């Protein structure tokens, strides 16, 4: 049997659950995930718990608040003027609390997302924190194969 190490190519089932126990992602009822450690497919804190596990192992890890996706950062809450949103996007867009909006990066090569937290007459408040930032999580795995 092979043990997981940095750079391993893995096939595994995994489940990530929020503080309320509800699944954020769960591959146990579908196809297993195939990924390479160290490529950003899993958060580094999650990868750290995989190192040393053997093929066939099932394990559950409790991740402390902020361990996997960092702490919530109040500076990541930003009010954006509606005039700028109309200029950059659909001028007829109607924003509602809970919507997730994609924004282009300054170089146009990528995108990042912000969740609408408040809607004002002249602005929209976006939260650019990761949705799981600052939350404790449960990470359950079943290692199927290691290369």
C-alpha positions as CSV (number, residue, x, y, z in Angstrom):
1,X,0.0,0.0,0.0
2,X,1.1,3.5,-0.8
3,X,1.0,6.4,1.6
4,X,0.1,9.9,0.6
5,X,2.9,12.4,0.3
6,X,3.4,15.9,-1.1
7,X,2.7,15.8,-4.9
8,X,0.7,12.5,-4.7
9,X,-1.9,11.8,-7.3
10,X,-5.0,10.6,-5.5
11,X,-8.4,9.0,-6.0
12,X,-10.6,9.5,-3.0
13,X,-14.1,10.2,-1.8
14,X,-14.4,13.2,0.5
15,X,-17.0,15.2,2.3
16,X,-16.7,18.7,3.6
17,X,-19.4,19.8,6.0
18,X,-20.1,23.1,7.6
19,X,-20.6,23.9,11.3
20,X,-24.3,22.9,11.0
21,X,-23.3,19.4,9.7
22,X,-24.7,20.1,6.2
23,X,-22.7,19.0,3.2
24,X,-20.8,21.6,1.3
25,X,-19.4,18.9,-1.0
26,X,-19.9,15.2,-0.9
27,X,-18.5,12.7,-3.4
28,X,-19.5,9.6,-1.5
29,X,-22.7,9.2,-3.4
30,X,-21.2,9.8,-6.8
31,X,-17.9,9.4,-8.6
32,X,-14.7,9.7,-6.5
33,X,-12.5,12.8,-6.9
34,X,-9.1,12.5,-8.6
35,X,-6.6,15.2,-7.8
36,X,-2.9,16.0,-7.3
37,X,-1.8,17.4,-3.9
38,X,-0.1,20.8,-4.1
39,X,-2.0,22.1,-7.1
40,X,-4.7,24.0,-5.2
41,X,-7.5,21.6,-5.7
42,X,-7.9,21.3,-2.0
43,X,-7.2,23.9,0.7
44,X,-3.6,23.4,2.1
45,X,-5.1,22.7,5.6
46,X,-7.1,19.9,4.1
47,X,-4.1,18.5,2.2
48,X,-2.0,18.6,5.4
49,X,-4.4,16.1,7.0
50,X,-4.1,13.7,4.1
51,X,-0.2,13.4,4.2
52,X,0.8,10.0,5.6
53,X,-2.6,8.3,5.1
54,X,-2.5,4.9,3.4
55,X,-4.7,3.6,0.6
56,X,-8.0,2.2,2.0
57,X,-8.0,4.5,5.0
58,X,-11.2,6.3,6.1
59,X,-10.7,9.2,8.4
60,X,-12.6,12.3,9.7
61,X,-10.9,15.5,10.7
62,X,-12.3,18.5,12.5
63,X,-10.9,21.8,11.1
64,X,-10.9,24.7,13.5
65,X,-12.7,27.9,12.5
66,X,-10.7,29.6,9.8
67,X,-8.2,26.7,9.4
68,X,-9.3,25.7,5.9
69,X,-10.3,29.0,4.3
70,X,-8.9,31.7,6.6
71,X,-10.6,34.0,9.0
72,X,-13.2,36.5,7.8
73,X,-11.6,39.8,6.9
74,X,-13.9,42.9,7.3
75,X,-11.8,44.7,4.7
76,X,-13.2,42.2,2.1
77,X,-16.7,43.8,2.5
78,X,-16.9,46.5,-0.2
79,X,-19.6,48.9,-1.3
80,X,-19.7,49.2,-5.0
81,X,-21.5,52.1,-6.7
82,X,-24.4,51.1,-8.9
83,X,-23.0,53.4,-11.6
84,X,-19.8,51.4,-11.7
85,X,-21.8,48.1,-11.8
86,X,-23.8,49.4,-14.7
87,X,-20.6,50.4,-16.5
88,X,-18.9,47.1,-16.0
89,X,-21.8,44.7,-16.4
90,X,-25.5,44.5,-17.4
91,X,-27.0,47.9,-16.8
92,X,-30.4,46.3,-16.1
93,X,-29.1,43.8,-13.5
94,X,-31.2,43.6,-10.4
95,X,-29.1,42.7,-7.3
96,X,-30.6,40.8,-4.4
97,X,-29.1,39.7,-1.0
98,X,-27.5,36.3,-1.5
99,X,-26.6,36.7,-5.2
100,X,-23.1,35.8,-6.2
101,X,-21.6,38.1,-8.8
102,X,-18.5,37.4,-10.9
103,X,-16.0,40.3,-11.4
104,X,-13.2,40.3,-13.9
105,X,-9.6,40.7,-12.5
106,X,-7.9,44.0,-13.4
107,X,-5.9,42.1,-16.1
108,X,-9.0,40.5,-17.5
109,X,-7.4,37.0,-17.3
110,X,-9.5,35.7,-14.4
111,X,-12.5,36.4,-12.2
112,X,-13.4,36.6,-8.6
113,X,-16.8,36.4,-6.9
114,X,-18.6,38.5,-4.3
115,X,-21.8,37.7,-2.5
116,X,-24.4,40.5,-2.2
117,X,-24.9,41.3,1.5
118,X,-26.9,44.6,1.3
119,X,-28.5,46.6,-1.4
120,X,-28.8,50.4,-1.2
121,X,-30.2,52.9,-3.7
122,X,-26.8,54.0,-4.9
123,X,-24.6,51.0,-3.9
124,X,-24.4,47.3,-3.4
125,X,-22.4,45.8,-0.5
126,X,-20.4,42.8,-1.6
127,X,-18.6,40.2,0.6
128,X,-15.4,39.0,-1.1
129,X,-14.5,36.6,1.7
130,X,-14.6,32.9,0.9
131,X,-18.1,31.6,1.9
132,X,-16.5,29.2,4.4
133,X,-14.0,31.7,5.9
134,X,-14.0,31.7,9.7
135,X,-16.1,28.6,10.0
136,X,-15.2,25.2,11.6
137,X,-15.5,22.4,9.2
138,X,-15.6,18.6,9.1
139,X,-13.4,16.9,6.5
140,X,-14.1,13.2,5.9
141,X,-12.1,11.1,3.5
142,X,-11.8,7.6,2.1
143,X,-8.5,7.1,0.3
144,X,-9.1,4.8,-2.7
145,X,-5.8,5.1,-4.5
146,X,-2.4,6.8,-4.3
147,X,0.1,7.2,-7.1
